[in-house]
Amino acid sequence: MHLHFRTEQRLPYPVEQVFAFFADPQNLPRLMPAWQRALIESAALIPPPPPPHPFPGSERIQAGSGSRMTLTVCPFPFSPIRLRWEALIEDFRWLEGFCDVQTRGPFAYWRHCHTVSAADNGTLLTDSVEYELPLGALGMFANWVVVRHQLAATFRFRQKRTLELLAKPSLATPFVR
């Protein structure tokens, strides 16, 4: 059975800047908690078609639909093991969003869609995750006891980190309005 997680964040930055930041695969490890020690091990990037209206930062976006990446992460703090996570980017839409789907990894199913839309004085970022754990009833129990809480904590961290990174011009995609 597929489970759902959704969160929204209002950011005081233009849609173009927020989209460019999230669509740049180099920012992914920066958005994950340090204890996960996230690494992009390999990437087969397929650049998206040119944007309908180029904007500052759009030239840094190298991962369009069909791009594949392999990451490794630690599943819990002080873990001696690393989990391999292979992802495929699909549904890339300029200044709207994209989805990443796990093709191999710890979940039986994982689809994470990032969408952006203009909001009062900034951008509304929405993360929608549809997922399923392996092991049937045992996986559902693990979700109830641990996974759903860890997922919520990870996205709370991600939201805080997003604000920090977008506020630092050296780490955020450059943008001049």
WOHUJO-V191994 format. One record per backbone hydrogen bond with DSSP energy under -1.0 kcal/mol. NH is the residue of the N-H (numbers start at 1). CO is the residue of the C=O. If there is no record, write none. Layout:
nh=NH co=CO
nh=NH co=CO
This chain:
nh=3 co=131
nh=5 co=129
nh=7 co=127
nh=9 co=125
nh=11 co=123
nh=13 co=11
nh=18 co=14
nh=19 co=15
nh=20 co=16
nh=21 co=17
nh=22 co=18
nh=23 co=19
nh=27 co=24
nh=28 co=25
nh=31 co=28
nh=32 co=29
nh=36 co=33
nh=37 co=34
nh=39 co=72
nh=41 co=70
nh=42 co=70
nh=44 co=68
nh=58 co=55
nh=60 co=57
nh=61 co=58
nh=64 co=46
nh=66 co=89
nh=67 co=64
nh=68 co=44
nh=69 co=87
nh=70 co=42
nh=71 co=85
nh=72 co=39
nh=73 co=83
nh=74 co=36
nh=79 co=76
nh=83 co=73
nh=85 co=71
nh=86 co=104
nh=87 co=69
nh=88 co=101
nh=89 co=67
nh=90 co=99
nh=93 co=97
nh=96 co=93
nh=97 co=93
nh=98 co=114
nh=99 co=90
nh=100 co=112
nh=101 co=88
nh=102 co=110
nh=103 co=86
nh=104 co=86
nh=108 co=132
nh=109 co=132
nh=111 co=130
nh=112 co=100
nh=113 co=128
nh=114 co=98
nh=115 co=126
nh=116 co=96
nh=117 co=124
nh=119 co=122
nh=122 co=119
nh=123 co=11
nh=124 co=117
nh=125 co=9
nh=126 co=115
nh=127 co=7
nh=128 co=113
nh=129 co=5
nh=130 co=111
nh=131 co=3
nh=132 co=109
nh=138 co=135
nh=140 co=136
nh=141 co=137
nh=142 co=138
nh=143 co=139
nh=144 co=140
nh=145 co=141
nh=146 co=142
nh=147 co=142
nh=148 co=143
nh=150 co=146
nh=151 co=147
nh=152 co=148
nh=153 co=149
nh=154 co=150
nh=155 co=151
nh=156 co=152
nh=157 co=153
nh=158 co=154
nh=159 co=155
nh=160 co=156
nh=161 co=157
nh=162 co=158
nh=163 co=159
nh=164 co=160
nh=165 co=161
nh=166 co=162
nh=167 co=163
nh=168 co=165
nh=171 co=168
nh=172 co=168
